[in-house]
């Protein structure tokens, strides 16, 4: 990840129900600070014709802790996303760059879940393990 150059990133904050465009160095330290988590995980959000991808970074334990958490759904993800998410870009060489996703699309397609109580179980197969996430919505 680049150290000093600023990139366009998108912050999704389900507690505030806001999706914001920001500029960030997108270093691991910056991601930890924006997300507010000690450990991070990521997922591919979109791939583009120029070979670039947009990647969402999230709190690795957001759902697996089993505690109430503000969450949201994206149409490209089967599971809810617990806590804040930062979207950054990577060029075709894997170098950090500005994300390409239009913020208007995210604002249109994000479903806010409010506070959920997640439960994660694991399905272990010969091909590997996968998480199965179920959740109930909490009353405000």
N, CA, C and O atoms as a MOPAC input file, in Angstrom:
PM7 MOZYME 1SCF
protein

 N      0.84100 1    -1.18200 1     0.00000 1
 C      0.00000 1     0.00000 1     0.00000 1
 C      0.87800 1     1.23300 1     0.00000 1
 O      1.96200 1     1.23900 1     0.58300 1
 N      0.40700 1     2.26300 1    -0.65100 1
 C      1.21300 1     3.47200 1    -0.76400 1
 C      1.27900 1     4.19100 1     0.57000 1
 O      0.33800 1     4.14100 1     1.36200 1
 N      2.40000 1     4.86200 1     0.81400 1
 C      2.62500 1     5.46700 1     2.11900 1
 C      2.12700 1     6.90700 1     2.23000 1
 O      1.47700 1     7.24800 1     3.21900 1
 N      2.41400 1     7.76600 1     1.23700 1
 C      2.09200 1     9.16100 1     1.40300 1
 C      1.02500 1     9.68100 1     0.46300 1
 O      0.36600 1    10.67100 1     0.78100 1
 N      0.83400 1     9.05400 1    -0.67500 1
 C     -0.13300 1     9.52600 1    -1.66000 1
 C     -1.55400 1     9.30600 1    -1.15700 1
 O     -1.85700 1     8.28000 1    -0.54700 1
 N     -2.42000 1    10.28100 1    -1.42000 1
 C     -3.81800 1    10.18300 1    -0.99800 1
 C     -4.64500 1     9.58000 1    -2.13400 1
 O     -4.43000 1     9.88100 1    -3.30900 1
 N     -5.58900 1     8.72700 1    -1.75600 1
 C     -6.46500 1     8.06200 1    -2.70700 1
 C     -7.91700 1     8.31700 1    -2.31800 1
 O     -8.23100 1     8.56100 1    -1.15300 1
 N     -8.79700 1     8.25500 1    -3.32000 1
 C    -10.23600 1     8.33200 1    -3.05600 1
 C    -10.66600 1     6.99400 1    -2.46500 1
 O    -10.45200 1     5.94100 1    -3.06600 1
 N    -11.27300 1     7.04500 1    -1.28400 1
 C    -11.82800 1     5.86200 1    -0.63700 1
 C    -13.27900 1     6.16600 1    -0.28300 1
 O    -13.69300 1     7.32500 1    -0.23900 1
 N    -14.02900 1     5.12200 1    -0.03700 1
 C    -15.42100 1     5.28600 1     0.38100 1
 C    -15.57400 1     4.63500 1     1.74800 1
 O    -15.17700 1     3.48800 1     1.94900 1
 N    -16.15200 1     5.37600 1     2.68000 1
 C    -16.42500 1     4.86900 1     4.02100 1
 C    -17.92200 1     4.62600 1     4.15000 1
 O    -18.73100 1     5.52700 1     3.93300 1
 N    -18.28200 1     3.38400 1     4.50900 1
 C    -19.68000 1     3.05100 1     4.79300 1
 C    -19.79600 1     2.89700 1     6.30100 1
 O    -19.13500 1     2.04900 1     6.89900 1
 N    -20.63900 1     3.72200 1     6.91200 1
 C    -20.83000 1     3.72400 1     8.36200 1
 C    -22.28000 1     3.35400 1     8.66400 1
 O    -23.16300 1     4.20700 1     8.56800 1
 N    -22.54200 1     2.09000 1     9.02900 1
 C    -23.93400 1     1.68100 1     9.23200 1
 C    -24.59600 1     2.27700 1    10.47200 1
 O    -25.82100 1     2.38200 1    10.52200 1
 N    -23.81200 1     2.66600 1    11.46500 1
 C    -24.41600 1     3.29000 1    12.64400 1
 C    -24.97600 1     4.66300 1    12.28100 1
 O    -26.08800 1     5.00600 1    12.68400 1
 N    -24.21700 1     5.44700 1    11.52700 1
 C    -24.66500 1     6.77600 1    11.09100 1
 C    -25.52700 1     6.70300 1     9.82900 1
 O    -26.16700 1     7.68500 1     9.45300 1
 N    -25.54200 1     5.52600 1     9.17000 1
 C    -26.23600 1     5.33600 1     7.88500 1
 C    -25.74200 1     6.33200 1     6.84800 1
 O    -26.52000 1     6.97000 1     6.14000 1
 N    -24.41000 1     6.44200 1     6.78300 1
 C    -23.77000 1     7.36300 1     5.84300 1
 C    -22.77200 1     6.62700 1     4.96100 1
 O    -22.09800 1     5.69300 1     5.39300 1
 N    -22.70000 1     7.07400 1     3.71800 1
 C    -21.69600 1     6.59300 1     2.77300 1
 C    -20.97100 1     7.83300 1     2.28200 1
 O    -21.56500 1     8.68800 1     1.62600 1
 N    -19.66700 1     7.93300 1     2.60300 1
 C    -18.90400 1     9.15800 1     2.36200 1
 C    -17.68100 1     8.89200 1     1.51000 1
 O    -17.01900 1     7.86400 1     1.65200 1
 N    -17.38900 1     9.83200 1     0.62000 1
 C    -16.13600 1     9.80800 1    -0.13600 1
 C    -15.09400 1    10.57000 1     0.66900 1
 O    -15.34800 1    11.68600 1     1.12200 1
 N    -13.92700 1     9.97300 1     0.84700 1
 C    -12.84800 1    10.58600 1     1.60400 1
 C    -11.54900 1    10.44800 1     0.82600 1
 O    -11.47900 1     9.71500 1    -0.16000 1
 N    -10.52500 1    11.15800 1     1.27700 1
 C     -9.18500 1    10.95000 1     0.76800 1
 C     -8.36200 1    10.36800 1     1.89800 1
 O     -8.44200 1    10.82000 1     3.04100 1
 N     -7.56600 1     9.35400 1     1.56600 1
 C     -6.77300 1     8.67000 1     2.58000 1
 C     -5.52300 1     8.09700 1     1.93100 1
 O     -5.48200 1     7.85900 1     0.72400 1
 N     -4.50700 1     7.88000 1     2.75500 1
 C     -3.31900 1     7.17900 1     2.26900 1
 C     -3.61300 1     5.69200 1     2.08200 1
 O     -2.86500 1     4.99500 1     1.39600 1
 N     -4.68800 1     5.20700 1     2.68300 1
 C     -5.13000 1     3.81100 1     2.57300 1
 C     -4.05600 1     2.82400 1     3.02700 1
 O     -3.99500 1     1.69800 1     2.53300 1
 N     -3.21400 1     3.24500 1     3.96400 1
 C     -2.25700 1     2.31500 1     4.57000 1
 C     -3.02000 1     1.41400 1     5.54000 1
 O     -4.15900 1     1.71200 1     5.89900 1
 N     -2.40400 1     0.32600 1     5.95900 1
 C     -3.06000 1    -0.53300 1     6.94500 1
 C     -3.38000 1     0.23200 1     8.22200 1
 O     -4.44400 1     0.04000 1     8.81000 1
 N     -2.47700 1     1.08700 1     8.64900 1
 C     -2.72100 1     1.88100 1     9.85600 1
 C     -3.94400 1     2.78400 1     9.66700 1
 O     -4.77500 1     2.90400 1    10.56700 1
 N     -4.05100 1     3.41100 1     8.50400 1
 C     -5.19300 1     4.28400 1     8.22700 1
 C     -6.49300 1     3.48100 1     8.19000 1
 O     -7.52000 1     3.94200 1     8.69000 1
 N     -6.45500 1     2.28100 1     7.60200 1
 C     -7.64800 1     1.43400 1     7.54900 1
 C     -8.07900 1     1.01300 1     8.95400 1
 O     -9.26500 1     1.06200 1     9.27900 1
 N     -7.12500 1     0.60200 1     9.78500 1
 C     -7.44400 1     0.23600 1    11.17100 1
 C     -8.12400 1     1.39500 1    11.88200 1
 O     -9.10100 1     1.20000 1    12.60500 1
 N     -7.60700 1     2.60000 1    11.67700 1
 C     -8.16700 1     3.77800 1    12.34200 1
 C     -9.56900 1     4.09500 1    11.83800 1
 O    -10.46600 1     4.35100 1    12.64200 1
 N     -9.77600 1     4.08400 1    10.51800 1
 C    -11.09500 1     4.41200 1     9.96200 1
 C    -12.14900 1     3.38700 1    10.35300 1
 O    -13.29400 1     3.75000 1    10.61900 1
 N    -11.77500 1     2.10600 1    10.39300 1
 C    -12.72100 1     1.04100 1    10.69300 1
 C    -12.88200 1     0.86800 1    12.19700 1
 O    -13.94500 1     0.46600 1    12.67000 1
 N    -11.82500 1     1.17100 1    12.94900 1
 C    -11.88500 1     1.03600 1    14.39500 1
 C    -11.75900 1    -0.40800 1    14.84400 1
 O    -12.44200 1    -0.83900 1    15.77300 1
 N    -10.87600 1    -1.16100 1    14.17600 1
 C    -10.72100 1    -2.58700 1    14.48600 1
 C     -9.25200 1    -2.95700 1    14.60300 1
 O     -8.39200 1    -2.35500 1    13.96000 1
 N     -8.97800 1    -3.95800 1    15.43500 1
 C     -7.61500 1    -4.45600 1    15.60000 1
 C     -7.20600 1    -5.39700 1    14.47000 1
 O     -6.04800 1    -5.41300 1    14.05300 1
 N     -8.17200 1    -6.18600 1    13.97600 1
 C     -7.88700 1    -7.10900 1    12.87300 1
 C     -8.84700 1    -6.82600 1    11.73200 1
 O    -10.01500 1    -6.50900 1    11.95500 1
 N     -8.35100 1    -6.94300 1    10.51600 1
 C     -9.14000 1    -6.60900 1     9.33400 1
 C     -9.28300 1    -7.81100 1     8.41600 1
 O     -8.46000 1    -8.72600 1     8.42900 1
 N    -10.34100 1    -7.78900 1     7.62100 1
 C    -10.55700 1    -8.74700 1     6.54800 1
 C    -10.96700 1    -7.94000 1     5.32600 1
 O    -11.33900 1    -6.77300 1     5.44700 1
 N    -10.90100 1    -8.55200 1     4.15400 1
 C    -11.29200 1    -7.83100 1     2.94300 1
 C    -12.02900 1    -8.75800 1     1.99000 1
 O    -11.94000 1    -9.98200 1     2.08400 1
 N    -12.76100 1    -8.13600 1     1.06500 1
 C    -13.50400 1    -8.86700 1     0.04700 1
 C    -13.50400 1    -8.04600 1    -1.23500 1
 O    -13.46200 1    -6.81600 1    -1.19900 1
 N    -13.55100 1    -8.73900 1    -2.36000 1
 C    -13.60600 1    -8.05400 1    -3.65800 1
 C    -15.02700 1    -7.57600 1    -3.88100 1
 O    -15.98000 1    -8.35100 1    -3.80000 1
 N    -15.15400 1    -6.29300 1    -4.16300 1
 C    -16.46400 1    -5.69500 1    -4.38300 1
 C    -16.79100 1    -5.60200 1    -5.86600 1
 O    -17.91800 1    -5.88300 1    -6.27300 1
 N    -15.81000 1    -5.20800 1    -6.67700 1
 C    -16.05800 1    -5.02200 1    -8.11200 1
 C    -14.75000 1    -5.14300 1    -8.88200 1
 O    -13.67600 1    -4.82200 1    -8.37300 1
 N    -14.86800 1    -5.61300 1   -10.12100 1
 C    -13.73100 1    -5.66500 1   -11.05000 1
 C    -14.07800 1    -4.79200 1   -12.24100 1
 O    -15.23900 1    -4.70700 1   -12.64200 1
 N    -13.06700 1    -4.14000 1   -12.80700 1
 C    -13.29000 1    -3.18300 1   -13.88400 1
 C    -12.50600 1    -3.56800 1   -15.13800 1
 O    -11.52900 1    -4.31400 1   -15.07000 1
 N    -12.94700 1    -3.05300 1   -16.27200 1
 C    -12.33400 1    -3.38900 1   -17.56200 1
 C    -10.85700 1    -3.02900 1   -17.64500 1
 O    -10.11600 1    -3.65300 1   -18.40300 1
 N    -10.41700 1    -2.03900 1   -16.88300 1
 C     -9.00800 1    -1.62300 1   -16.91600 1
 C     -8.12100 1    -2.53600 1   -16.07900 1
 O     -6.92800 1    -2.27400 1   -15.92900 1
 N     -8.69900 1    -3.61300 1   -15.53000 1
 C     -7.93500 1    -4.55900 1   -14.71500 1
 C     -7.92200 1    -4.23100 1   -13.24300 1
 O     -7.42100 1    -5.01700 1   -12.43800 1
 N     -8.46300 1    -3.08300 1   -12.87600 1
 C     -8.51300 1    -2.69300 1   -11.47500 1
 C     -9.66200 1    -3.36000 1   -10.73700 1
 O    -10.61200 1    -3.85400 1   -11.34500 1
 N     -9.55700 1    -3.36300 1    -9.42400 1
 C    -10.62200 1    -3.89300 1    -8.57000 1
 C    -10.86200 1    -2.93100 1    -7.41700 1
 O     -9.96800 1    -2.18400 1    -7.01900 1
 N    -12.06000 1    -2.95700 1    -6.89200 1
 C    -12.36700 1    -2.26600 1    -5.64500 1
 C    -12.55200 1    -3.32300 1    -4.57400 1
 O    -13.20600 1    -4.34300 1    -4.79500 1
 N    -11.97200 1    -3.06800 1    -3.41700 1
 C    -11.94900 1    -4.02400 1    -2.32100 1
 C    -12.53000 1    -3.36100 1    -1.08300 1
 O    -12.20800 1    -2.21300 1    -0.77700 1
 N    -13.39200 1    -4.08600 1    -0.36900 1
 C    -13.94200 1    -3.60800 1     0.88600 1
 C    -13.14200 1    -4.17000 1     2.04900 1
 O    -12.88200 1    -5.37100 1     2.10800 1
 N    -12.75300 1    -3.30200 1     2.97400 1
 C    -12.02200 1    -3.70400 1     4.18500 1
 C    -12.95900 1    -3.54600 1     5.37500 1
 O    -13.62500 1    -2.52000 1     5.51800 1
 N    -13.00700 1    -4.57400 1     6.23300 1
 C    -13.94700 1    -4.60800 1     7.34800 1
 C    -13.26900 1    -5.14600 1     8.60800 1
 O    -12.15400 1    -5.66500 1     8.55500 1
 N    -13.95400 1    -5.01500 1     9.72900 1
 C    -13.52400 1    -5.58700 1    11.00700 1
 C    -13.62800 1    -7.10600 1    10.90000 1
 O    -14.72000 1    -7.63700 1    10.69800 1
 N    -12.51500 1    -7.80100 1    11.03200 1
 C    -12.48300 1    -9.25500 1    10.88700 1
 C    -13.39900 1    -9.96600 1    11.87900 1
 O    -13.92800 1   -11.03200 1    11.56700 1
 N    -13.59200 1    -9.40200 1    13.05300 1
 C    -14.43300 1   -10.04500 1    14.06000 1
 C    -15.79800 1    -9.41800 1    14.21200 1
 O    -16.52600 1    -9.74700 1    15.14900 1
 N    -16.16300 1    -8.52300 1    13.31400 1
 C    -17.42300 1    -7.79700 1    13.44100 1
 C    -18.63400 1    -8.68600 1    13.63500 1
 O    -19.48500 1    -8.39800 1    14.47600 1
 N    -18.72500 1    -9.76200 1    12.87100 1
 C    -19.85900 1   -10.67900 1    12.99000 1
 C    -19.56200 1   -11.84200 1    13.92400 1
 O    -20.45800 1   -12.31200 1    14.62400 1
 N    -18.32200 1   -12.31100 1    13.94500 1
 C    -18.00800 1   -13.54100 1    14.67400 1
 C    -17.96700 1   -13.37700 1    16.19700 1
 O    -17.95600 1   -14.37100 1    16.92300 1
 N    -17.94400 1   -12.14100 1    16.68300 1
 C    -17.95900 1   -11.93600 1    18.14100 1
 C    -19.30900 1   -12.29900 1    18.74800 1
 O    -19.40700 1   -12.56000 1    19.94700 1
 N    -20.36300 1   -12.31500 1    17.90400 1
 C    -21.69400 1   -12.66900 1    18.39500 1
 C    -22.33600 1   -11.60200 1    19.25500 1
 O    -23.26100 1   -11.89100 1    20.01300 1
 N    -21.85800 1   -10.37000 1    19.14800 1
 C    -22.41600 1    -9.25500 1    19.92400 1
 C    -23.23200 1    -8.35900 1    18.99200 1
 O    -22.98400 1    -8.34600 1    17.78600 1
 N    -24.19700 1    -7.61200 1    19.52700 1
 C    -24.96400 1    -6.69100 1    18.68600 1
 C    -24.04300 1    -5.71500 1    17.95300 1
 O    -23.08500 1    -5.19400 1    18.52400 1
 N    -24.35600 1    -5.48000 1    16.67200 1
 C    -23.52700 1    -4.59800 1    15.85100 1
 C    -24.39500 1    -3.96700 1    14.76300 1
 O    -25.30600 1    -4.61000 1    14.24200 1
 N    -24.11200 1    -2.71100 1    14.42100 1
 C    -24.78300 1    -2.06200 1    13.29600 1
 C    -24.27500 1    -2.71700 1    12.01800 1
 O    -23.07700 1    -2.96400 1    11.87500 1
 N    -25.18400 1    -2.99600 1    11.09300 1
 C    -24.79600 1    -3.74300 1     9.90000 1
 C    -25.55200 1    -3.24800 1     8.67200 1
 O    -26.50800 1    -2.47800 1     8.76500 1
 N    -25.08000 1    -3.72700 1     7.50600 1
 C    -25.72100 1    -3.40300 1     6.23300 1
 C    -25.50200 1    -4.54800 1     5.26000 1
 O    -24.67700 1    -5.43100 1     5.49200 1
 N    -26.25000 1    -4.51900 1     4.17500 1
 C    -26.10900 1    -5.49000 1     3.10100 1
 C    -25.75000 1    -4.77900 1     1.81100 1
 O    -26.25900 1    -3.69500 1     1.52500 1
 N    -24.87400 1    -5.39300 1     1.03600 1
 C    -24.57800 1    -4.95400 1    -0.32300 1
 C    -25.15400 1    -5.99800 1    -1.27700 1
 O    -25.18600 1    -7.18100 1    -0.93900 1
 N    -25.60500 1    -5.59100 1    -2.45000 1
 C    -26.22000 1    -6.56600 1    -3.35900 1
 C    -25.24100 1    -7.63300 1    -3.85900 1
 O    -25.67300 1    -8.69300 1    -4.31300 1
 N    -23.94600 1    -7.37600 1    -3.78400 1
 C    -22.95000 1    -8.34500 1    -4.25600 1
 C    -22.50100 1    -9.30800 1    -3.16200 1
 O    -21.72600 1   -10.22400 1    -3.43600 1
 N    -22.97000 1    -9.12200 1    -1.93200 1
 C    -22.53400 1    -9.96000 1    -0.81000 1
 C    -23.71900 1   -10.76400 1    -0.27800 1
 O    -24.82700 1   -10.24100 1    -0.16000 1
 N    -23.48000 1   -12.03600 1     0.04100 1
 C    -24.56000 1   -12.86100 1     0.56900 1
 C    -24.76700 1   -12.65600 1     2.06500 1
 O    -25.85400 1   -12.91300 1     2.58200 1
 N    -23.73500 1   -12.19600 1     2.76100 1
 C    -23.81800 1   -12.01200 1     4.20800 1
 C    -23.84400 1   -10.53000 1     4.56000 1
 O    -23.35800 1    -9.69500 1     3.79800 1
 N    -24.41900 1   -10.20900 1     5.72400 1
 C    -24.36800 1    -8.81300 1     6.17800 1
 C    -22.92900 1    -8.42400 1     6.49800 1
 O    -22.07900 1    -9.27700 1     6.75400 1
 N    -22.68100 1    -7.13800 1     6.47600 1
 C    -21.37600 1    -6.59300 1     6.85300 1
 C    -21.58000 1    -5.84900 1     8.16500 1
 O    -22.37900 1    -4.91600 1     8.24700 1
 N    -20.84800 1    -6.27500 1     9.18800 1
 C    -20.99000 1    -5.68700 1    10.50700 1
 C    -19.94800 1    -4.61200 1    10.73900 1
 O    -18.75100 1    -4.85000 1    10.57700 1
 N    -20.40000 1    -3.43700 1    11.11700 1
 C    -19.49200 1    -2.32900 1    11.39000 1
 C    -19.11900 1    -1.57300 1    10.12800 1
 O    -19.70200 1    -1.77200 1     9.06200 1
 N    -18.13600 1    -0.70400 1    10.27600 1
 C    -17.71400 1     0.15600 1     9.16600 1
 C    -16.97000 1    -0.63600 1     8.09500 1
 O    -16.35100 1    -1.66500 1     8.36400 1
 N    -17.05300 1    -0.11600 1     6.87200 1
 C    -16.36500 1    -0.70900 1     5.72000 1
 C    -15.68800 1     0.41400 1     4.95600 1
 O    -16.29800 1     1.45400 1     4.70600 1
 N    -14.42200 1     0.20900 1     4.58100 1
 C    -13.69900 1     1.16300 1     3.75400 1
 C    -13.41100 1     0.49400 1     2.41100 1
 O    -12.85900 1    -0.60500 1     2.35900 1
 N    -13.78800 1     1.16200 1     1.34200 1
 C    -13.56000 1     0.63600 1    -0.00400 1
 C    -12.38000 1     1.37100 1    -0.61800 1
 O    -12.36500 1     2.60000 1    -0.70200 1
 N    -11.39100 1     0.59100 1    -1.04700 1
 C    -10.21800 1     1.15900 1    -1.71800 1
 C    -10.03600 1     0.44300 1    -3.03800 1
 O    -10.62200 1    -0.61500 1    -3.26400 1
 N     -9.23100 1     1.01400 1    -3.90300 1
 C     -8.96400 1     0.41400 1    -5.20000 1
 C     -7.59500 1    -0.23400 1    -5.24800 1
 O     -6.70800 1     0.07200 1    -4.45200 1
 N     -7.45100 1    -1.13300 1    -6.20100 1
 C     -6.14900 1    -1.71600 1    -6.53000 1
 C     -6.06300 1    -1.75600 1    -8.05000 1
 O     -7.01800 1    -2.14900 1    -8.72000 1
 N     -4.92100 1    -1.34900 1    -8.59100 1
 C     -4.77200 1    -1.38000 1   -10.04400 1
 C     -4.48300 1    -2.80600 1   -10.50600 1
 O     -4.43300 1    -3.72500 1    -9.68700 1
 N     -4.29500 1    -2.99400 1   -11.80300 1
 C     -4.10200 1    -4.35500 1   -12.33400 1
 C     -2.82400 1    -5.01000 1   -11.84500 1
 O     -2.64400 1    -6.21600 1   -12.01400 1
 N     -1.93000 1    -4.23100 1   -11.24000 1
 C     -0.69200 1    -4.77700 1   -10.68400 1
 C     -0.80400 1    -5.02700 1    -9.17600 1
 O      0.15300 1    -5.48000 1    -8.54900 1
 N     -1.98200 1    -4.73000 1    -8.59300 1
 C     -2.19400 1    -4.93800 1    -7.17100 1
 C     -1.78900 1    -3.77300 1    -6.30100 1
 O     -1.82500 1    -3.87400 1    -5.07500 1
 N     -1.40100 1    -2.65600 1    -6.91800 1
 C     -1.00900 1    -1.46900 1    -6.15500 1
 C     -2.24300 1    -0.67500 1    -5.73500 1
 O     -3.20500 1    -0.56200 1    -6.49400 1
 N     -2.20900 1    -0.12900 1    -4.53000 1
 C     -3.31100 1     0.68400 1    -4.02100 1
 C     -3.53300 1     1.89800 1    -4.91300 1
 O     -2.58300 1     2.56600 1    -5.32100 1
 N     -4.79500 1     2.17300 1    -5.20900 1
 C     -5.16700 1     3.35800 1    -5.99000 1
 C     -6.55500 1     3.80900 1    -5.53900 1
 O     -7.16200 1     3.18800 1    -4.66600 1
 N     -7.04300 1     4.86900 1    -6.12300 1
 C     -8.38400 1     5.35000 1    -5.80400 1
 C     -9.41900 1     4.32300 1    -6.23600 1
 O     -9.26500 1     3.66600 1    -7.26500 1
 N    -10.47400 1     4.19000 1    -5.44100 1
 C    -11.53900 1     3.27000 1    -5.82700 1
 C    -12.30900 1     3.86000 1    -7.01000 1
 O    -12.37700 1     5.07700 1    -7.18100 1
 N    -12.87800 1     2.98600 1    -7.80700 1
 C    -13.58800 1     3.39900 1    -9.01700 1
 C    -15.10600 1     3.36800 1    -8.85700 1
 O    -15.82600 1     3.95700 1    -9.66300 1
 N    -15.59300 1     2.68700 1    -7.82500 1
 C    -17.02900 1     2.52900 1    -7.61400 1
 C    -17.70100 1     3.89500 1    -7.44400 1
 O    -17.26800 1     4.69900 1    -6.61800 1
 N    -18.75700 1     4.16300 1    -8.22300 1
 C    -19.49100 1     5.42000 1    -8.01700 1
 C    -20.22800 1     5.39100 1    -6.68100 1
 O    -20.95800 1     4.44100 1    -6.39400 1
 N    -20.04500 1     6.40600 1    -5.88000 1
 C    -20.67600 1     6.45700 1    -4.56000 1
 C    -22.19800 1     6.44900 1    -4.69800 1
 O    -22.88800 1     5.93600 1    -3.81700 1
 N    -22.73500 1     7.00600 1    -5.78600 1
 C    -24.19000 1     7.03600 1    -5.98700 1
 C    -24.76600 1     5.62100 1    -6.07400 1
 O    -25.87100 1     5.37100 1    -5.59200 1
 N    -24.03000 1     4.70600 1    -6.68000 1
 C    -24.49700 1     3.30700 1    -6.78700 1
 C    -24.56500 1     2.68400 1    -5.40200 1
 O    -25.54100 1     2.01100 1    -5.06900 1
 N    -23.53100 1     2.90400 1    -4.59100 1
 C    -23.55000 1     2.36000 1    -3.22700 1
 C    -24.69200 1     2.95000 1    -2.41900 1
 O    -25.36800 1     2.23000 1    -1.68400 1
 N    -24.91400 1     4.24500 1    -2.54600 1
 C    -26.00500 1     4.87500 1    -1.79600 1
 C    -27.35600 1     4.31800 1    -2.22300 1
 O    -28.27200 1     4.20400 1    -1.40900 1
 N    -27.47600 1     3.97600 1    -3.48300 1
 C    -28.72400 1     3.43000 1    -4.00700 1
 C    -28.92100 1     1.96700 1    -3.59600 1
 O    -30.04600 1     1.55300 1    -3.31700 1
 N    -27.85000 1     1.19000 1    -3.55800 1
 C    -27.96800 1    -0.26800 1    -3.40500 1
 C    -27.68800 1    -0.81100 1    -2.00600 1
 O    -27.87000 1    -2.00500 1    -1.77300 1
 N    -27.25100 1     0.02700 1    -1.07100 1
 C    -26.96900 1    -0.43900 1     0.28600 1
 C    -28.26200 1    -0.54100 1     1.07400 1
 O    -29.08100 1     0.37800 1     1.06800 1
 N    -28.43600 1    -1.66700 1     1.75100 1
 C    -29.60200 1    -1.86800 1     2.62300 1
 C    -29.13200 1    -1.79600 1     4.07800 1
 O    -28.29100 1    -2.58500 1     4.50900 1
 N    -29.67900 1    -0.85000 1     4.81800 1
 C    -29.30900 1    -0.70100 1     6.22400 1
 C    -30.09600 1    -1.69300 1     7.04800 1
 O    -31.31400 1    -1.78100 1     6.90000 1
 N    -29.43600 1    -2.44400 1     7.91200 1
 C    -30.09100 1    -3.45100 1     8.74000 1
 C    -30.34300 1    -2.98300 1    10.16800 1
 O    -31.06200 1    -3.64800 1    10.91400 1
 N    -29.76500 1    -1.85700 1    10.55900 1
 C    -29.86100 1    -1.43700 1    11.95200 1
 C    -28.93600 1    -2.30500 1    12.79200 1
 O    -27.90800 1    -2.77300 1    12.30300 1
 N    -29.29000 1    -2.52200 1    14.04300 1
 C    -28.48400 1    -3.35400 1    14.93200 1
 C    -28.93700 1    -4.80500 1    14.78400 1
 O    -30.12200 1    -5.11900 1    14.89300 1
 N    -27.96200 1    -5.67900 1    14.53400 1
 C    -28.25300 1    -7.10500 1    14.41600 1
 C    -27.49100 1    -7.88400 1    15.48800 1
 O    -26.49600 1    -7.40900 1    16.03400 1
 N    -27.97800 1    -9.08300 1    15.77200 1
 C    -27.26600 1   -10.02200 1    16.62900 1
 C    -26.85500 1   -11.19300 1    15.72900 1
 O    -27.67500 1   -12.06000 1    15.42500 1
 N    -25.58700 1   -11.21900 1    15.30400 1
 C    -25.14900 1   -12.24800 1    14.36300 1
 C    -24.76100 1   -13.55500 1    15.05700 1
 O    -24.35900 1   -13.57100 1    16.22100 1
 N    -24.89400 1   -14.63400 1    14.31100 1
 C    -24.41000 1   -15.93600 1    14.76100 1
 C    -23.68500 1   -16.56500 1    13.57500 1
 O    -24.25400 1   -16.70900 1    12.49300 1
 N    -22.43300 1   -16.93400 1    13.78600 1
 C    -21.62100 1   -17.51200 1    12.72500 1
 C    -21.35300 1   -18.97300 1    13.05800 1
 O    -20.88400 1   -19.29900 1    14.14900 1
 N    -21.65600 1   -19.85000 1    12.10200 1
 C    -21.28800 1   -21.25800 1    12.21400 1
 C    -20.40600 1   -21.58300 1    11.01200 1
 O    -20.41000 1   -20.86000 1    10.01500 1
 N    -19.65600 1   -22.66900 1    11.11500 1
 C    -18.70700 1   -23.02200 1    10.05700 1
 C    -19.07900 1   -24.34300 1     9.42000 1
 O    -19.39600 1   -25.31400 1    10.10700 1
 N    -19.03700 1   -24.36800 1     8.09500 1
 C    -19.25700 1   -25.58000 1     7.31800 1
 C    -17.89400 1   -26.03800 1     6.81000 1
 O    -17.28200 1   -25.37400 1     5.97300 1
 N    -17.42200 1   -27.17700 1     7.31900 1
 C    -16.11100 1   -27.69700 1     6.93500 1
 C    -16.30400 1   -28.80400 1     5.90100 1
 O    -16.98900 1   -29.79300 1     6.16000 1
 N    -15.69800 1   -28.63000 1     4.73300 1
 C    -15.79000 1   -29.61800 1     3.66700 1
 C    -14.39000 1   -29.95400 1     3.17500 1
 O    -13.40900 1   -29.36300 1     3.62700 1
 N    -14.30000 1   -30.89300 1     2.25800 1
 C    -13.00300 1   -31.25900 1     1.67800 1
 C    -12.39900 1   -30.08800 1     0.90600 1
 O    -11.17900 1   -30.00800 1     0.76400 1
 N    -13.23800 1   -29.17900 1     0.40500 1
 C    -12.75900 1   -28.01300 1    -0.34400 1
 C    -12.34000 1   -26.86100 1     0.55100 1
 O    -11.77000 1   -25.88200 1     0.06900 1
 N    -12.61100 1   -26.96000 1     1.83800 1
 C    -12.26100 1   -25.88300 1     2.76500 1
 C    -13.42300 1   -25.55500 1     3.68700 1
 O    -14.41300 1   -26.28500 1     3.74000 1
 N    -13.29900 1   -24.47900 1     4.39600 1
 C    -14.33400 1   -24.05900 1     5.34000 1
 C    -14.98300 1   -22.77200 1     4.86500 1
 O    -14.34900 1   -21.92300 1     4.23900 1
 N    -16.26300 1   -22.65300 1     5.18100 1
 C    -16.95100 1   -21.40300 1     4.86900 1
 C    -17.85700 1   -21.03700 1     6.02700 1
 O    -18.42700 1   -21.90100 1     6.69500 1
 N    -17.97800 1   -19.74200 1     6.24900 1
 C    -18.82500 1   -19.24500 1     7.32700 1
 C    -20.27100 1   -19.17500 1     6.86000 1
 O    -20.55500 1   -18.80700 1     5.72000 1
 N    -21.16800 1   -19.53000 1     7.74800 1
 C    -22.59600 1   -19.35900 1     7.49400 1
 C    -23.08500 1   -18.37400 1     8.54700 1
 O    -23.00200 1   -18.63700 1     9.74600 1
 N    -23.59600 1   -17.23700 1     8.08500 1
 C    -24.01300 1   -16.15900 1     8.99000 1
 C    -25.53100 1   -16.08600 1     9.02400 1
 O    -26.18100 1   -15.92800 1     7.99100 1
 N    -26.08100 1   -16.20200 1    10.21000 1
 C    -27.50200 1   -15.90800 1    10.42400 1
 C    -27.55700 1   -14.76700 1    11.42500 1
 O    -26.60100 1   -14.53400 1    12.16500 1
 N    -28.66700 1   -14.06400 1    11.44700 1
 C    -28.76300 1   -12.92600 1    12.36900 1
 C    -30.22400 1   -12.61200 1    12.65200 1
 O    -31.12300 1   -12.96500 1    11.89000 1
 N    -30.42200 1   -11.94300 1    13.76300 1
 C    -31.73900 1   -11.40400 1    14.08200 1
 C    -31.57600 1    -9.90800 1    14.28000 1
 O    -30.53900 1    -9.43500 1    14.74600 1
 N    -32.60400 1    -9.18200 1    13.92200 1
 C    -32.57400 1    -7.73200 1    14.11000 1
 C    -32.95800 1    -7.39700 1    15.54000 1
 O    -33.88200 1    -7.97700 1    16.11100 1
 N    -32.22700 1    -6.45100 1    16.10200 1
 C    -32.47700 1    -6.01100 1    17.47600 1
 C    -33.41000 1    -4.80300 1    17.43900 1
 O    -33.41100 1    -4.02300 1    16.48600 1
 N    -34.18000 1    -4.67600 1    18.47200 1
 C    -35.03900 1    -3.48400 1    18.57000 1
 C    -34.20100 1    -2.30300 1    19.01700 1
 O    -33.30500 1    -2.43800 1    19.85100 1
 N    -34.50400 1    -1.14100 1    18.45200 1
 C    -33.73500 1     0.06900 1    18.78900 1
 C    -34.08800 1     0.57900 1    20.16300 1
 O    -33.53800 1     1.58700 1    20.60700 1

